[in-house]
Amino acid sequence: MDKFTFTGSFETDDAQVLSRLLQDGFKIPEPRTRVGRVGVEMVSESDGFYLFCHEAATRPGNPPRYLLEGSMSGALSPTRDRLQRLATLARERKVSMDLEFVQVNEEGDELSEPVIL
């Protein structure tokens, strides 16, 4: 089974909007949410899937930003489809975002070029 890591960022001032976007995009239950050192943190874990999203510190006057990182196991096509669904929903919901993924080995070394969605 292949393993992929993904990273991204989202510009939104509403953690609930982002939580719903992650649920709908990845088709996961509502992520566990808590207030961390800087702001809101969200985590979702299941067999072969891990997601961590947290509010990043920004300069005054800049829009709030959330950083996303995670991993999932499976074939390339369903992995790409799942991440593409998230990117498409973000655009439809007017949430500015960047998202990329890469195939990795068990040690986390990159095996492919990053794919930007």
C-alpha positions as CSV (number, residue, x, y, z in Angstrom):
1,M,0.0,0.0,0.0
2,D,1.3,3.4,-0.9
3,K,1.6,6.3,1.5
4,F,1.2,10.0,0.8
5,T,1.7,13.1,2.8
6,F,-0.2,16.4,2.2
7,T,0.3,20.0,3.3
8,G,-1.7,23.1,2.8
9,S,-2.9,26.4,4.1
10,F,-6.4,28.0,4.2
11,E,-7.3,31.7,4.7
12,T,-10.5,32.0,6.8
13,D,-11.5,33.6,10.0
14,D,-14.1,30.9,10.8
15,A,-12.9,27.6,12.3
16,Q,-16.3,26.1,11.8
17,V,-16.3,26.8,8.1
18,L,-12.9,25.1,7.9
19,S,-14.0,22.1,10.0
20,R,-17.0,21.6,7.7
21,L,-14.8,21.9,4.6
22,L,-12.4,19.2,6.0
23,Q,-15.3,16.9,6.8
24,D,-16.9,17.3,3.4
25,G,-13.7,17.2,1.5
26,F,-12.2,14.2,3.1
27,K,-15.5,12.5,4.0
28,I,-14.5,12.2,7.7
29,P,-16.4,12.8,11.0
30,E,-16.0,16.1,12.6
31,P,-12.4,16.6,13.6
32,R,-11.6,16.8,17.3
33,T,-11.1,20.5,18.0
34,R,-9.4,22.3,20.9
35,V,-7.8,25.7,21.5
36,G,-4.0,25.3,21.4
37,R,-1.1,27.7,22.0
38,V,-1.9,30.0,19.1
39,G,-5.5,29.2,18.3
40,V,-7.8,26.4,17.1
41,E,-6.4,23.0,16.4
42,M,-8.2,20.1,14.6
43,V,-7.2,16.5,14.5
44,S,-8.7,13.5,12.7
45,E,-7.4,10.0,12.7
46,S,-8.6,6.7,11.3
47,D,-7.0,3.6,9.8
48,G,-4.5,4.9,7.2
49,F,-5.5,8.6,7.6
50,Y,-4.1,11.4,9.8
51,L,-5.0,15.1,9.6
52,F,-3.7,18.0,11.8
53,C,-4.9,21.5,11.1
54,H,-4.0,24.5,13.2
55,E,-4.4,28.2,13.3
56,A,-1.1,30.0,12.5
57,A,0.1,33.2,14.1
58,T,-0.3,36.1,11.6
59,R,0.6,39.7,11.7
60,P,-2.0,42.2,12.7
61,G,-4.2,43.1,9.7
62,N,-3.4,39.9,7.8
63,P,-6.2,37.4,7.3
64,P,-6.3,34.4,9.7
65,R,-4.5,31.4,8.3
66,Y,-4.7,27.7,9.1
67,L,-2.0,25.2,8.3
68,L,-2.8,21.6,7.3
69,E,-0.6,18.5,7.3
70,G,-1.4,14.9,7.2
71,S,-0.9,11.5,5.6
72,M,-3.0,8.8,4.0
73,S,-2.4,5.3,2.8
74,G,-3.8,3.9,-0.4
75,A,-3.5,4.0,-4.2
76,L,-2.6,7.2,-6.1
77,S,-5.9,7.7,-7.8
78,P,-8.2,7.6,-4.8
79,T,-5.7,9.8,-2.8
80,R,-5.6,12.4,-5.6
81,D,-9.4,12.3,-5.9
82,R,-9.9,12.9,-2.2
83,L,-7.5,15.8,-2.1
84,Q,-8.9,17.2,-5.3
85,R,-12.4,17.1,-3.8
86,L,-11.1,19.2,-0.9
87,A,-9.5,21.7,-3.2
88,T,-12.7,21.9,-5.4
89,L,-14.9,22.5,-2.3
90,A,-12.6,25.2,-1.0
91,R,-12.9,27.1,-4.3
92,E,-16.6,26.6,-4.4
93,R,-16.9,27.9,-0.8
94,K,-14.6,30.9,-1.5
95,V,-11.9,29.7,0.9
96,S,-8.5,30.7,-0.4
97,M,-6.1,27.7,-0.1
98,D,-2.9,26.0,-1.2
99,L,-2.6,22.2,-1.2
100,E,0.0,19.7,-2.3
101,F,0.8,16.1,-1.8
102,V,3.7,13.7,-2.4
103,Q,4.3,9.9,-2.2
104,V,6.6,8.9,0.6
105,N,8.2,5.7,1.9
106,E,7.8,4.3,5.5
107,E,10.6,6.6,6.7
108,G,8.9,9.7,5.2
109,D,11.4,10.2,2.4
110,E,9.8,11.6,-0.8
111,L,9.4,9.2,-3.6
112,S,7.7,11.5,-6.1
113,E,7.6,15.1,-7.1
114,P,5.0,17.2,-5.2
115,V,1.6,17.5,-6.9
116,I,0.0,20.9,-6.4
117,L,-3.8,21.1,-6.5
